[in-house]
């Protein structure tokens, strides 16, 4: 595998948060586990948008060394959505290859959980968040394009489709 990590020969495509291809330059690829929540309320999905990105995302992100999955989810949801949650079941997982705007290439295992809000939302603690809100499920991926890899997008759409049919 080491010889595959040379610039231009790595077999995976890296996307940035705006879903633009970033050519791999041969630098170190970091491994990351990330956790996300799918919060549905009244037929709408909670999304957030960073002022650094063009697209929307479900709440969540990287699990820090020493954190549990649950601790990371609670922290990320407060940072990005100003909310406290009750974490539900793991719904699916995906593997992604992405380039972070701070100059790092990642391979990540993404875990997607159901969750529900506990109490009222307040302002996100992350000052980079410019918007958060519940959007109609039918407008996810059309009006509100998600900043996720194609495999994760497919799984999220499949999950949301199952909710529409209930």
ROVEX-659462 format. One line per 4 residues: number of its first residue (from 1); their letters; for each residue x, y, z of N, C-alpha, C, O. Coordinates in Angstrom, 3 decimals. Layout:
N
NUM	A	X,Y,Z,X,Y,Z,X,Y,Z,X,Y,Z; ... $
# end
This chain:
166
1	XXXX	0.817,-1.198,0.000,0.000,0.000,0.000,0.858,1.258,0.000,0.458,2.273,-0.571; 2.024,1.213,0.625,2.866,2.409,0.686,3.207,2.948,-0.696,3.223,4.162,-0.896; 3.482,2.059,-1.661,3.817,2.544,-2.994,2.596,3.112,-3.708,2.751,3.877,-4.661; 1.377,2.759,-3.274,0.169,3.348,-3.850,-0.064,4.769,-3.339,-0.824,5.523,-3.948 $
5	XXXX	0.571,5.143,-2.242,0.336,6.457,-1.652,1.188,7.555,-2.295,1.293,8.657,-1.756; 1.779,7.262,-3.413,2.521,8.294,-4.137,1.534,9.215,-4.831,0.428,8.806,-5.186; 1.938,10.446,-5.019,1.076,11.412,-5.702,0.651,10.871,-7.054,1.469,10.391,-7.840; -0.657,10.960,-7.309,-1.185,10.579,-8.606,-1.474,9.103,-8.778,-2.077,8.732,-9.785 $
9	XXXX	-1.073,8.222,-7.836,-1.312,6.792,-8.021,-2.261,6.217,-6.978,-2.586,5.031,-7.044; -2.707,7.005,-6.031,-3.602,6.491,-4.988,-4.970,6.187,-5.605,-5.504,7.020,-6.336; -5.551,5.011,-5.327,-6.758,4.584,-6.045,-8.069,5.247,-5.607,-9.112,4.980,-6.205; -8.044,6.087,-4.599,-9.275,6.720,-4.132,-9.274,8.207,-4.467,-8.226,8.846,-4.562 $
13	XXXX	-10.467,8.730,-4.640,-10.618,10.145,-4.960,-10.954,10.911,-3.675,-11.822,10.492,-2.908; -10.280,12.008,-3.450,-10.527,12.843,-2.287,-11.407,14.020,-2.684,-11.148,14.692,-3.682; -12.449,14.264,-1.892,-13.328,15.403,-2.110,-13.193,16.357,-0.928,-12.968,15.930,0.204; -13.332,17.649,-1.203,-13.370,18.605,-0.100,-14.828,18.788,0.335,-15.713,18.107,-0.184 $
17	XXXX	-15.084,19.691,1.272,-16.423,19.880,1.819,-17.401,20.464,0.816,-18.608,20.460,1.058; -16.902,20.965,-0.303,-17.772,21.466,-1.357,-17.946,20.454,-2.483,-18.447,20.780,-3.559; -17.519,19.209,-2.212,-17.588,18.085,-3.142,-16.757,18.296,-4.399,-17.080,17.768,-5.463; -15.692,19.066,-4.271,-14.750,19.276,-5.368,-13.603,18.284,-5.204,-13.145,18.040,-4.088 $
21	XXXX	-13.142,17.714,-6.310,-12.030,16.765,-6.272,-10.741,17.517,-5.937,-10.444,18.559,-6.522; -9.986,16.971,-4.987,-8.684,17.517,-4.620,-7.645,16.465,-4.987,-7.648,15.377,-4.412; -6.757,16.764,-5.929,-5.741,15.773,-6.322,-4.868,15.383,-5.126,-4.410,16.235,-4.363; -4.654,14.092,-4.988,-3.807,13.606,-3.903,-2.354,13.919,-4.214,-1.876,13.650,-5.316 $
25	XXXX	-1.649,14.490,-3.234,-0.280,14.945,-3.457,0.795,14.032,-2.867,1.975,14.381,-2.874; 0.393,12.863,-2.355,1.361,11.936,-1.794,1.644,12.143,-0.317,2.418,11.385,0.268; 1.038,13.152,0.304,1.279,13.400,1.727,0.552,12.375,2.594,-0.226,11.563,2.094; 0.813,12.423,3.881,0.241,11.460,4.815,-1.281,11.485,4.769,-1.893,12.548,4.662 $
29	XXXX	-1.885,10.298,4.851,-3.328,10.162,4.976,-3.607,9.783,6.419,-3.067,8.797,6.921; -4.445,10.557,7.086,-4.792,10.290,8.485,-6.067,9.470,8.558,-6.971,9.626,7.737; -6.128,8.598,9.549,-7.307,7.785,9.802,-8.175,8.517,10.815,-7.666,9.065,11.793; -9.481,8.526,10.583,-10.382,9.243,11.482,-11.704,8.494,11.566,-12.221,8.010,10.559 $
33	XXXX	-12.235,8.405,12.760,-13.585,7.893,12.959,-14.458,9.100,13.273,-14.110,9.935,14.108; -15.590,9.180,12.596,-16.515,10.302,12.770,-17.891,9.767,13.119,-18.249,8.650,12.746; -18.665,10.578,13.843,-20.020,10.190,14.214,-20.971,11.344,13.901,-20.646,12.511,14.121; -22.138,10.999,13.389,-23.130,11.983,12.963,-24.505,11.573,13.473,-24.753,10.399,13.749 $
37	XXXX	-25.393,12.555,13.595,-26.757,12.269,14.019,-27.746,12.721,12.961,-27.556,13.730,12.282; -28.794,11.945,12.847,-29.915,12.257,11.969,-31.080,12.593,12.886,-31.702,11.704,13.468; -31.372,13.888,13.010,-32.416,14.365,13.911,-33.616,14.771,13.061,-33.546,15.708,12.266; -34.706,14.052,13.244,-35.933,14.288,12.490,-36.980,14.839,13.452,-37.172,14.320,14.552 $
41	XXXX	-37.653,15.903,13.011,-38.738,16.482,13.806,-39.807,16.976,12.837,-39.533,17.796,11.960; -41.020,16.473,13.003,-42.150,16.883,12.160,-41.844,16.731,10.670,-42.175,17.611,9.875; -41.218,15.625,10.292,-40.923,15.362,8.885,-39.797,16.207,8.313,-39.671,16.344,7.096; -38.978,16.774,9.196,-37.867,17.612,8.752,-36.567,17.126,9.393,-36.564,16.594,10.503 $
45	XXXX	-35.460,17.321,8.665,-34.131,16.907,9.111,-33.335,18.135,9.538,-33.338,19.152,8.845; -32.659,18.042,10.671,-31.825,19.140,11.151,-30.502,19.151,10.389,-29.768,18.163,10.386; -30.211,20.272,9.747,-28.958,20.463,9.026,-28.258,21.709,9.545,-28.867,22.554,10.202; -26.981,21.808,9.243,-26.192,22.992,9.600,-25.304,23.359,8.421,-25.060,22.551,7.524 $
49	XXXX	-24.830,24.590,8.448,-23.934,25.061,7.395,-22.855,25.937,8.016,-23.144,26.854,8.784; -21.622,25.641,7.673,-20.476,26.428,8.130,-20.245,27.571,7.150,-20.500,27.433,5.954; -19.767,28.685,7.653,-19.466,29.805,6.759,-18.258,29.503,5.869,-17.999,30.240,4.918; -17.519,28.440,6.162,-16.359,28.041,5.352,-16.741,27.153,4.175,-15.895,26.842,3.337 $
53	XXXX	-18.014,26.739,4.103,-18.428,25.772,3.094,-19.679,26.242,2.358,-20.447,27.057,2.870; -19.868,25.719,1.156,-21.023,26.066,0.330,-22.221,25.162,0.606,-23.362,25.563,0.378; -21.974,23.952,1.093,-23.014,22.938,1.213,-23.425,22.717,2.661,-22.816,23.263,3.581; -24.454,21.919,2.850,-25.035,21.641,4.160,-24.560,20.287,4.670,-24.047,19.465,3.911 $
57	XXXX	-24.743,20.069,5.978,-24.355,18.787,6.539,-25.247,18.439,7.714,-25.840,19.310,8.351; -25.329,17.136,7.987,-25.948,16.692,9.225,-24.946,16.990,10.335,-23.757,17.161,10.068; -25.414,17.053,11.564,-24.537,17.421,12.667,-23.630,16.258,13.051,-24.057,15.105,13.093; -22.378,16.581,13.328,-21.428,15.569,13.750,-20.043,15.881,13.248,-19.809,16.915,12.623 $
61	XXXX	-19.125,14.975,13.528,-17.746,15.164,13.095,-16.824,14.165,13.744,-17.257,13.131,14.253; -15.547,14.487,13.718,-14.509,13.580,14.189,-14.565,13.300,15.671,-14.868,14.178,16.479; -14.266,12.050,16.016,-14.166,11.639,17.410,-12.726,11.871,17.844,-11.795,11.347,17.232; -12.549,12.646,18.885,-11.210,12.972,19.384,-10.636,11.796,20.178,-11.379,10.997,20.746 $
65	XXXX	-9.319,11.703,20.208,-8.654,10.668,21.008,-9.105,10.817,22.459,-9.065,11.912,23.020; -9.530,9.720,23.055,-9.986,9.721,24.440,-11.484,9.928,24.608,-12.012,9.728,25.701; -12.178,10.325,23.548,-13.623,10.518,23.608,-14.347,9.224,23.269,-13.859,8.413,22.482; -15.510,9.040,23.869,-16.390,7.971,23.420,-17.206,8.511,22.245,-17.236,9.716,21.998 $
69	XXXX	-17.858,7.614,21.534,-18.723,8.031,20.440,-19.807,8.961,20.973,-20.104,9.990,20.366; -20.394,8.598,22.104,-21.466,9.400,22.689,-20.969,10.795,23.082,-21.649,11.790,22.828; -19.788,10.869,23.700,-19.230,12.177,24.076,-19.003,13.047,22.846,-19.292,14.244,22.862; -18.485,12.443,21.782,-18.236,13.195,20.552,-19.544,13.711,19.963,-19.615,14.864,19.537 $
73	XXXX	-20.572,12.879,19.932,-21.856,13.317,19.392,-22.437,14.476,20.197,-22.912,15.456,19.622; -22.402,14.369,21.510,-22.929,15.464,22.344,-22.138,16.751,22.102,-22.725,17.827,21.988; -20.821,16.645,22.026,-19.980,17.832,21.788,-20.264,18.439,20.416,-20.476,19.647,20.302; -20.270,17.613,19.386,-20.478,18.111,18.027,-21.849,18.764,17.859,-21.966,19.794,17.195 $
77	XXXX	-22.874,18.178,18.450,-24.219,18.734,18.304,-24.328,20.081,19.020,-25.010,20.982,18.533; -23.673,20.227,20.153,-23.640,21.540,20.818,-22.880,22.561,19.982,-23.310,23.706,19.839; -21.734,22.132,19.426,-20.922,23.038,18.615,-21.655,23.493,17.354,-21.653,24.681,17.030; -22.269,22.571,16.657,-22.844,22.870,15.343,-24.327,23.221,15.371,-24.817,23.934,14.495 $
81	XXXX	-25.043,22.720,16.377,-26.491,22.926,16.388,-27.044,23.542,17.654,-28.250,23.768,17.750; -26.186,23.822,18.636,-26.672,24.425,19.878,-27.729,23.589,20.573,-28.668,24.124,21.162; -27.574,22.274,20.503,-28.621,21.396,21.013,-28.063,20.291,21.898,-26.896,19.909,21.807; -28.934,19.802,22.747,-28.669,18.592,23.518,-29.537,17.510,22.909,-30.645,17.764,22.436 $
85	XXXX	-29.006,16.290,22.933,-29.705,15.194,22.263,-29.778,13.938,23.121,-29.022,13.753,24.075; -30.711,13.094,22.742,-30.778,11.724,23.219,-30.390,10.881,22.007,-31.061,10.926,20.976; -29.314,10.116,22.132,-28.791,9.334,21.017,-29.559,8.036,20.891,-29.774,7.328,21.874; -29.971,7.731,19.672,-30.677,6.493,19.378,-29.741,5.452,18.793,-28.548,5.430,19.093 $
89	XXXX	-30.288,4.605,17.970,-29.539,3.490,17.409,-28.666,3.911,16.228,-28.968,4.858,15.501; -27.572,3.167,16.070,-26.740,3.294,14.878,-27.573,2.833,13.688,-28.152,1.747,13.721; -27.640,3.650,12.635,-28.442,3.313,11.455,-27.604,2.735,10.328,-28.023,1.792,9.657; -26.421,3.298,10.117,-25.542,2.800,9.068,-24.171,3.423,9.228,-23.977,4.342,10.024 $
93	XXXX	-23.221,2.909,8.458,-21.868,3.462,8.450,-21.406,3.576,7.002,-21.941,2.922,6.108; -20.407,4.416,6.794,-19.838,4.605,5.459,-18.346,4.898,5.606,-17.897,5.384,6.644; -17.589,4.598,4.556,-16.172,4.953,4.508,-16.034,6.083,3.506,-16.646,6.059,2.438; -15.227,7.073,3.857,-15.065,8.241,2.998,-13.586,8.601,2.922,-12.796,8.287,3.812 $
97	XXXX	-13.247,9.262,1.842,-11.907,9.806,1.626,-12.119,11.294,1.396,-12.811,11.674,0.452; -11.535,12.148,2.241,-11.784,13.573,2.059,-10.553,14.407,2.352,-9.609,13.973,3.013; -10.603,15.606,1.837,-9.546,16.580,2.051,-10.122,17.694,2.913,-11.136,18.299,2.564; -9.474,17.960,4.034,-9.914,19.008,4.947,-9.280,20.328,4.557,-8.124,20.370,4.136 $
101	XXXX	-10.030,21.396,4.696,-9.548,22.725,4.275,-8.263,23.145,4.989,-7.572,24.055,4.529; -7.936,22.495,6.104,-6.698,22.819,6.817,-5.485,22.099,6.228,-4.387,22.178,6.779; -5.683,21.393,5.101,-4.559,20.811,4.381,-4.254,19.359,4.658,-3.127,18.923,4.419; -5.218,18.581,5.156,-4.969,17.179,5.453,-5.880,16.269,4.642,-7.034,16.597,4.365 $
105	XXXX	-5.327,15.113,4.267,-6.089,14.066,3.600,-6.509,13.041,4.652,-5.727,12.689,5.535; -7.752,12.568,4.550,-8.285,11.625,5.533,-8.977,10.454,4.860,-9.571,10.580,3.789; -8.881,9.312,5.522,-9.804,8.211,5.315,-10.607,8.158,6.599,-10.034,8.199,7.688; -11.924,8.069,6.488,-12.736,8.099,7.692,-13.823,7.042,7.671,-14.416,6.754,6.631 $
109	XXXX	-14.068,6.481,8.818,-15.223,5.628,9.042,-16.271,6.521,9.671,-16.048,7.098,10.735; -17.418,6.637,9.012,-18.490,7.517,9.487,-19.626,6.672,10.051,-20.107,5.742,9.404; -20.045,7.010,11.263,-21.135,6.318,11.942,-22.330,7.261,12.010,-22.191,8.395,12.468; -23.492,6.817,11.564,-24.698,7.652,11.535,-25.741,7.078,12.497,-26.175,5.934,12.358 $
113	XXXX	-26.133,7.902,13.476,-27.084,7.512,14.502,-28.370,8.316,14.386,-28.362,9.453,13.915; -29.472,7.718,14.820,-30.689,8.488,15.039,-30.506,9.247,16.342,-29.776,8.806,17.230; -31.167,10.379,16.453,-31.146,11.121,17.716,-32.371,12.006,17.778,-33.012,12.283,16.764; -32.684,12.445,18.980,-33.782,13.395,19.137,-33.314,14.530,20.033,-32.444,14.357,20.887 $
117	XXXX	-33.906,15.684,19.820,-33.562,16.852,20.628,-34.095,16.692,22.039,-35.152,16.101,22.263; -33.337,17.233,22.988,-33.765,17.297,24.373,-33.730,18.780,24.745,-32.658,19.382,24.794; -34.874,19.358,25.000,-34.923,20.780,25.338,-34.869,21.652,24.091,-35.035,21.175,22.968; -34.639,22.917,24.312,-34.624,23.911,23.238,-33.215,24.111,22.688,-32.229,23.963,23.409 $
121	XXXX	-33.134,24.447,21.408,-31.858,24.775,20.793,-31.447,26.187,21.185,-32.290,27.064,21.378; -30.149,26.392,21.300,-29.569,27.710,21.530,-28.556,27.954,20.412,-28.438,27.139,19.498; -27.842,29.043,20.477,-26.831,29.328,19.452,-25.722,28.270,19.504,-25.305,27.861,20.588; -25.249,27.829,18.342,-24.124,26.880,18.318,-22.899,27.490,19.008,-22.703,28.705,18.972 $
125	XXXX	-22.084,26.648,19.629,-20.874,27.139,20.287,-19.734,27.365,19.308,-18.770,28.054,19.640; -19.822,26.797,18.102,-18.805,26.992,17.067,-19.149,28.260,16.282,-20.176,28.315,15.605; -18.301,29.263,16.373,-18.561,30.553,15.718,-18.532,30.462,14.191,-18.954,31.402,13.517; -18.048,29.358,13.634,-18.016,29.193,12.180,-19.375,28.775,11.616,-19.568,28.778,10.400 $
129	XXXX	-20.307,28.418,12.484,-21.620,27.986,12.002,-22.432,29.219,11.644,-22.653,30.100,12.475; -22.878,29.265,10.377,-23.649,30.428,9.943,-25.141,30.152,9.852,-25.945,31.081,9.775; -25.513,28.870,9.862,-26.928,28.537,9.729,-27.174,27.142,10.253,-26.331,26.255,10.116; -28.350,26.950,10.860,-28.836,25.622,11.224,-30.347,25.681,11.179,-30.950,26.721,11.446 $
133	XXXX	-30.945,24.575,10.846,-32.395,24.546,10.827,-32.924,23.220,10.328,-32.199,22.401,9.763; -34.222,23.036,10.558,-34.899,21.845,10.079,-35.400,22.108,8.672,-36.024,23.136,8.406; -35.126,21.179,7.779,-35.543,21.319,6.381,-36.415,20.120,6.007,-36.214,19.017,6.516; -37.383,20.339,5.115,-38.222,19.215,4.694,-37.384,18.085,4.109,-36.478,18.321,3.309 $
137	XXXX	-37.693,16.868,4.510,-36.953,15.700,4.025,-36.911,15.670,2.503,-35.891,15.300,1.921; -37.999,16.053,1.854,-38.056,16.024,0.390,-37.092,17.010,-0.261,-36.800,16.879,-1.450; -36.588,17.998,0.489,-35.676,18.990,-0.084,-34.204,18.684,0.196,-33.314,19.389,-0.279; -33.956,17.615,0.979,-32.579,17.203,1.247,-32.018,16.614,-0.046,-32.663,15.781,-0.683 $
141	XXXX	-30.849,17.034,-0.421,-30.129,16.614,-1.635,-30.572,17.356,-2.884,-29.925,17.236,-3.925; -31.661,18.122,-2.811,-32.052,18.941,-3.963,-31.793,20.405,-3.620,-30.830,20.998,-4.106; -32.638,20.977,-2.797,-32.448,22.366,-2.370,-31.311,22.480,-1.355,-30.564,23.458,-1.357; -31.188,21.484,-0.497,-30.146,21.462,0.537,-29.177,20.330,0.208,-29.366,19.197,0.649 $
145	XXXX	-28.143,20.638,-0.565,-27.175,19.631,-1.002,-26.227,19.332,0.156,-25.658,20.240,0.761; -26.071,18.044,0.449,-25.237,17.611,1.572,-23.780,17.482,1.166,-23.466,17.027,0.066; -22.905,17.884,2.059,-21.459,17.798,1.855,-20.963,16.430,2.320,-20.173,16.329,3.258; -21.438,15.386,1.650,-21.041,14.027,2.013,-20.658,13.269,0.744,-21.055,13.631,-0.363 $
149	XXXX	-19.888,12.224,0.933,-19.453,11.395,-0.194,-20.657,10.721,-0.844,-21.697,10.565,-0.205; -20.525,10.321,-2.109,-21.639,9.629,-2.774,-22.158,8.402,-2.008,-23.375,8.231,-1.930; -21.300,7.539,-1.438,-21.852,6.403,-0.681,-22.661,6.852,0.544,-23.724,6.294,0.816; -22.177,7.838,1.271,-22.914,8.332,2.442,-24.213,8.997,2.006,-25.247,8.822,2.650 $
153	XXXX	-24.165,9.756,0.923,-25.377,10.415,0.393,-26.439,9.362,0.074,-27.608,9.522,0.425; -26.024,8.293,-0.589,-26.957,7.218,-0.931,-27.595,6.634,0.331,-28.807,6.423,0.367; -26.793,6.371,1.363,-27.309,5.784,2.599,-28.244,6.749,3.328,-29.266,6.325,3.868; -27.908,8.031,3.350,-28.782,9.027,3.987,-30.104,9.109,3.235,-31.170,9.126,3.851 $
157	XXXX	-30.041,9.159,1.910,-31.269,9.223,1.115,-32.128,7.969,1.315,-33.354,8.064,1.370; -31.498,6.807,1.423,-32.221,5.563,1.662,-32.903,5.609,3.037,-34.059,5.209,3.172; -32.188,6.092,4.043,-32.743,6.242,5.389,-33.944,7.198,5.362,-34.998,6.878,5.911; -33.792,8.355,4.733,-34.867,9.339,4.668,-36.057,8.799,3.878,-37.207,9.062,4.230 $
161	XXXX	-35.787,8.052,2.821,-36.850,7.459,2.021,-37.684,6.503,2.875,-38.907,6.452,2.745; -37.024,5.758,3.737,-37.739,4.853,4.651,-38.632,5.612,5.604,-39.693,5.114,5.979; -38.231,6.806,6.005,-39.065,7.620,6.892,-40.284,8.154,6.149,-41.369,8.249,6.723; -40.111,8.500,4.878,-41.238,9.020,4.082,-42.335,7.970,3.927,-43.519,8.304,3.878 $
165	XX	-41.934,6.695,3.849,-42.910,5.638,3.594,-43.631,5.188,4.859,-44.544,4.365,4.785; -43.238,5.711,6.016,-43.893,5.314,7.281,-45.180,6.072,7.490,-45.861,5.868,8.495 $
# end
